[in-house]
Every structure is written in structure tokens, then in C-alpha cells.
């Protein structure tokens, strides 16, 4: 599994240990997210700081990860590299996800 997870201040921080989230890993990524977030009820921050590329399949996998969470559970994003942030902005997904510059910022604030 190319995700790591820890709980800090009642928030689950999931770090993507991938340099790209694309069609080659999108289905696995969605499954990994489901597995790593199962059983917790806290807000999740997905740290994408190591991800330098995302395509439409990867974007779809992140959206699917949000949709598979129970109602009321949030998935925020943090540490987006400029090319990844641009994908979220161009697709207007920045209106769906709270996007934080850093994980620490995400921990300190609710919705950005």
C-alpha cells in the first residue's frame, strides 16, 4: 500500500507515497483509501505533497474516496504541488475539497 496514515488532534492524516496518481494506480488508490480510512470517524486530510502528477483517473479516484466515506465525514487535501493544484482548480474540484497549503494549516483550521 502506497499510503501511510496517522491520527493527530482527532484528524486522520493520510500521506500518498506516490509520485503520480494516474490510470495505472487509480483503482488501487481508491481501494487503499477505503482500507486505510475504514473504522475511523474523524476528518481526513490527504497529504499529496509527494504527488507531482495527477490525471483524470487519479482525480476520479480521489473524488470516489470522498464519496465512499460515511455521510458527514470530510476529506480535505493538503500540500498540493502546483501542477496538481492546477488540475483541481481547472476542474473546479477546489470548490468540493478544502485545500490547505500544509498539513499543519489543515489541522489548525476547519474549512479553508
C-alpha positions in Angstrom: 0.0 0.0 0.0 1.4 3.3 -1.0 -0.4 5.3 1.7 0.7 5.9 5.2 -1.6 7.1 8.0 -1.5 8.6 11.5 -4.0 10.3 13.8 -3.2 13.7 15.1 -5.6 16.0 17.0 -8.6 13.9 16.1 -7.7 14.1 12.4 -6.5 11.2 10.3 -3.6 12.3 8.1 -3.2 10.0 5.1 0.0 10.6 3.1 0.2 9.4 -0.5 3.6 7.9 -1.0 3.3 8.1 -4.8 4.8 10.5 -7.4 1.7 10.2 -9.6 -1.9 9.2 -9.3 -3.0 8.2 -12.8 -4.9 5.5 -14.6 -2.2 2.9 -13.7 -2.9 3.2 -10.0 -6.3 4.9 -9.7 -8.4 1.8 -8.8 -5.7 0.6 -6.3 -5.6 4.1 -4.8 -9.3 4.2 -4.2 -9.2 0.7 -2.6 -6.2 1.8 -0.4 -8.1 4.9 0.7 -11.1 2.8 1.6 -9.0 0.4 3.6 -6.9 3.0 5.4 -9.9 5.2 6.4 -12.2 2.3 7.4 -13.2 2.2 11.0 -12.4 5.8 11.8 -14.9 8.6 12.1 -12.6 11.6 12.2 -11.9 14.1 9.4 -9.3 13.0 6.9 -6.5 15.1 5.4 -5.0 13.6 2.3 -1.4 14.8 2.0 -0.5 15.0 -1.7 2.9 16.6 -1.2 4.8 13.8 -3.0 2.4 13.6 -5.9 3.7 15.6 -8.9 1.2 14.4 -11.5 -2.5 13.6 -11.5 -4.7 12.8 -14.4 -8.5 12.5 -14.7 -8.4 8.9 -13.4 -6.5 10.0 -10.4 -8.8 12.9 -9.8 -11.8 10.5 -10.1 -10.2 8.2 -7.5 -9.9 11.0 -5.0 -13.5 12.0 -5.6 -14.5 8.4 -5.3 -12.6 8.2 -2.0 -14.7 11.1 -0.7 -17.9 9.6 -1.9 -17.2 6.2 -0.2 -16.9 7.9 3.2 -19.9 7.9 5.5 -22.1 11.0 5.4 -20.7 13.9 7.3 -17.1 12.8 7.2 -14.8 15.2 5.4 -11.8 14.7 3.2 -9.5 17.7 2.9 -6.4 18.0 0.8 -3.0 19.4 1.7 0.4 20.1 0.2 -0.6 20.2 -3.4 2.2 20.7 -5.9 1.5 23.5 -8.4 0.7 21.1 -11.3 -1.7 19.0 -9.1 -3.3 22.2 -7.7 -3.9 23.4 -11.2 -5.9 20.2 -12.1 -8.1 20.7 -9.1 -8.6 24.4 -10.0 -9.3 23.8 -13.7 -11.9 21.1 -12.9 -13.4 23.2 -10.1 -12.8 20.4 -7.6 -11.2 23.1 -5.4 -14.9 24.0 -4.6 -15.6 20.4 -3.5 -12.5 19.9 -1.3 -11.0 22.2 1.3 -7.4 22.6 0.2 -4.7 23.5 2.7 -1.2 24.7 1.9 0.2 22.4 4.6 -1.0 19.6 6.9 -0.4 21.9 9.9 -2.7 24.5 8.3 -5.3 21.8 7.8 -5.0 20.8 11.5 -5.4 24.3 12.7 -8.5 25.2 10.6 -11.7 23.7 9.7 -12.7 24.6 6.1 -10.2 26.7 4.2 
